[in-house]
């Protein structure tokens, strides 16, 4: 079974994007892992499927699969690539695109080389991540490998834990990120952000992504970090987030308001792969 695909990235967070409207696609986790493999496949952090919407209010349906083959709810960098892809493929000429995801509708706005994603309202309710906690709080003390860490917890359509660190360059992202990702208080696992606050308008961030390990950029992780920082009163309404792969602009007026993420999306190459 040969599948046509496009390789894309958002600040180095890379994707295999597949048009499941113009071709019949039915992938199982084993096939997704093969495509995502950087030695035997195309290689990517996530695979994105473009489908016809189920909801009549949407232009498309957007499905996201991590490199381990598991389907997840949301991906901010992927959403920007999605917007560029459907326009480049001639599937739409719209500059404002409504997309159905596992967690509801999102709106993508394309302006020149940048895409702004309406990421919805950050959800701090523990049950909605899910996160096992008795009450909602600004921060939680999490016991990991015999040490206690203060984290913020928020859903951006997918679950995030955010730790503030003095220096992201020296943060133990691999070991600590892996331990928190599979912590028993996150029954569906969690993405883990390591945030260094430079000033109220600027942060540095590294993210250990659920099912993909550390990536060069994580759009929902950038949104989550700013949301947690704003909740703690440490960040302003508009924040530049510096990730290993580049920068994103996050705007969030505050609780009960929608959060906007702006950044680039780049097409790398197209091709086909045998998924048998």
C-alpha positions in Angstrom: 0.0 0.0 0.0 1.8 3.2 -1.2 0.8 6.3 0.6 1.5 9.9 -0.6 2.8 12.1 2.2 4.3 15.5 2.9 7.1 16.0 5.4 6.7 19.3 7.3 7.9 21.0 10.5 7.0 23.7 12.9 10.2 25.0 14.5 11.8 21.6 14.1 8.9 19.7 15.6 8.4 17.5 12.5 5.4 15.7 11.0 4.4 13.4 8.3 1.1 14.9 6.9 -1.2 12.6 4.9 -4.2 13.6 2.9 -6.9 11.1 3.8 -9.5 12.9 1.7 -8.0 12.3 -1.8 -6.7 8.8 -1.0 -8.1 6.0 1.1 -6.1 5.6 4.3 -6.4 3.1 7.1 -3.3 2.9 9.3 -2.7 0.8 12.4 -0.2 1.6 15.2 2.5 -0.7 13.7 2.3 1.1 10.3 2.4 4.5 12.1 5.5 3.5 14.0 7.1 2.3 10.7 6.5 5.7 9.0 7.7 7.6 12.1 10.9 5.6 12.4 13.9 7.8 11.5 16.0 4.8 10.2 13.5 2.6 8.4 10.7 5.1 7.6 10.2 8.8 6.9 10.9 9.9 10.4 8.7 12.3 12.5 7.6 13.3 15.9 3.9 12.9 14.9 1.8 11.8 12.0 -1.1 14.0 11.0 -4.2 12.9 9.1 -6.4 15.3 7.1 -9.9 14.0 6.9 -13.4 15.1 6.0 -15.2 16.6 9.0 -17.9 14.8 10.9 -19.0 18.2 12.4 -20.7 20.3 9.7 -19.3 23.5 11.3 -15.8 22.4 10.4 -13.9 22.5 7.1 -11.7 19.5 8.0 -11.1 16.9 10.6 -7.6 16.7 12.1 -6.1 13.5 13.7 -2.8 13.3 15.4 -0.7 10.2 16.1 2.5 10.2 18.2 5.6 8.3 17.0 4.7 5.4 19.2 1.4 4.9 17.3 -0.9 6.3 19.9 -3.6 8.8 18.9 -3.6 12.1 20.9 -5.9 15.0 21.3 -4.1 18.1 20.1 -0.8 19.4 18.7 -0.2 23.2 18.2 2.8 23.0 15.9 0.9 20.3 13.9 -2.1 22.6 13.6 0.0 25.3 11.9 1.4 22.7 9.5 -2.1 21.4 8.9 -3.3 24.9 7.8 -0.4 25.4 5.4 -0.8 21.8 4.0 -4.5 22.1 3.1 -3.8 25.4 1.3 -0.7 24.1 -0.6 -2.6 20.9 -1.6 -5.5 23.0 -3.0 -8.0 21.5 -0.5 -9.1 25.0 0.5 -8.3 28.6 -0.4 -9.6 29.9 2.9 -7.3 32.0 5.1 -9.5 31.2 8.2 -9.9 27.4 8.5 -12.1 25.7 11.1 -10.8 22.3 12.1 -12.4 19.5 14.1 -10.1 17.8 16.6 -10.7 15.1 19.2 -11.2 17.9 21.8 -13.5 20.1 19.7 -13.2 22.8 17.0 -10.1 25.0 16.6 -9.7 28.0 14.2 -6.5 28.5 12.2 -5.7 31.9 10.5 -3.0 32.1 7.8 -1.2 35.4 7.3 1.8 35.4 4.9 4.3 32.9 6.4 2.7 32.7 9.8 -0.3 30.8 11.2 -2.2 31.9 14.3 -4.1 29.1 16.1 -7.0 29.7 18.4 -6.1 27.2 21.0 -9.3 27.7 23.1 -9.5 28.3 26.8 -6.8 26.7 29.0 -8.4 24.3 31.4 -6.9 24.0 34.9 -9.4 21.5 36.3 -7.4 18.4 37.3 -10.1 15.9 36.2 -10.0 17.3 32.7 -6.3 16.5 32.1 -6.7 14.0 33.8 -4.6 14.6 36.9 -5.2 12.9 40.3 -5.5 15.8 42.8 -7.9 16.5 45.6 -8.5 20.1 44.7 -7.6 22.6 41.9 -4.5 24.7 42.7 -2.1 27.0 41.0 0.7 24.5 41.8 1.0 21.0 43.1 3.8 19.2 44.9 4.7 16.0 42.9 6.9 13.3 44.4 9.2 12.0 41.7 12.0 9.5 42.4 12.2 10.5 46.1 12.3 14.3 45.4 9.4 16.8 45.5 8.8 19.1 42.5 6.3 22.0 42.2 4.3 21.8 39.0 1.5 23.6 37.3 -1.0 21.4 35.5 -3.2 22.5 32.6 -5.0 21.0 29.6 -4.6 22.7 26.2 -6.7 20.0 24.6 -4.0 17.6 25.8 -2.4 17.3 29.3 0.6 19.3 30.4 2.7 19.6 33.5 4.9 22.7 33.8 8.0 23.0 36.0 9.8 26.3 36.5 13.6 25.9 36.3 16.6 28.3 36.7 18.2 27.2 33.4 16.7 25.0 30.7 20.2 24.2 29.5 21.0 22.3 32.7 17.5 20.9 33.4 17.4 17.1 33.4 14.7 16.9 30.7 15.3 13.3 29.6 15.2 11.6 33.0 12.8 13.8 34.9 10.6 14.3 31.9 10.3 10.6 31.4 9.5 10.0 35.1 6.8 12.7 35.2 5.3 11.7 31.8 4.3 8.3 33.2 3.7 9.4 36.8 0.8 7.6 38.4 -1.1 10.9 39.1 -1.4 11.3 35.3 -3.3 8.2 34.3 -3.2 9.0 30.6 0.4 10.3 30.8 1.4 13.9 30.4 3.6 16.3 28.4 6.2 17.9 30.6 7.5 21.5 30.1 10.6 22.9 31.7 10.2 26.7 31.8 12.9 29.3 32.4 11.4 32.8 32.9 13.7 35.4 31.3 11.4 38.3 32.1 7.6 38.9 32.1 7.6 39.0 28.3 9.9 36.2 27.5 10.6 32.6 28.5 12.8 29.7 27.4 11.2 26.3 27.2 12.1 22.6 26.6 9.3 20.0 26.4 9.3 16.2 26.9 6.4 15.1 24.9 4.1 12.2 25.7 4.9 9.3 23.4 7.7 11.2 21.5 10.4 12.2 24.2 12.0 15.7 23.9 11.1 17.6 20.7 12.6 20.7 19.2 9.3 22.6 19.8 5.9 21.9 21.2 3.1 24.3 20.4 0.7 23.2 23.1 3.6 23.0 25.5 4.4 26.7 24.8 0.7 27.6 25.4 0.7 25.6 28.6 3.8 27.2 30.0 2.5 30.7 29.4 -0.9 29.8 30.8 0.7 28.5 34.0 3.1 31.5 34.2 0.2 33.9 33.8 -1.9 32.1 36.4 1.1 32.6 38.8 1.2 36.3 38.0 4.7 36.0 36.5 4.1 36.7 32.8 2.4 39.4 30.7 -0.4 39.0 28.2 1.9 38.5 25.2 5.0 36.3 25.7 7.7 35.2 23.3 8.6 31.6 23.9 12.1 30.5 22.8 12.2 26.8 22.1 15.2 24.8 20.8 13.8 25.0 17.3 12.8 28.7 17.2 10.2 31.0 18.8 6.5 31.3 19.1 4.3 34.2 20.2 1.6 33.3 22.7 -1.2 35.8 23.7 -3.5 35.1 26.6 -5.6 37.9 28.2 -6.3 35.7 31.2 -8.8 33.2 32.8 -11.9 32.4 30.8 -10.3 33.9 27.6 -9.1 32.1 24.5 -5.3 31.7 24.0 -3.7 32.4 20.6 -0.5 30.9 19.3 1.4 32.4 16.3 4.3 30.8 14.5 5.6 29.4 11.2 5.1 26.1 9.4 7.4 24.8 6.7 7.1 22.1 4.0 10.3 20.1 3.6 9.5 17.5 0.9 6.8 15.2 -0.5 7.0 11.5 -1.4 5.4 8.1 -1.1 6.0 5.2 1.2 5.0 1.5 1.1 3.2 0.8 4.4 2.7 -2.9 4.0 
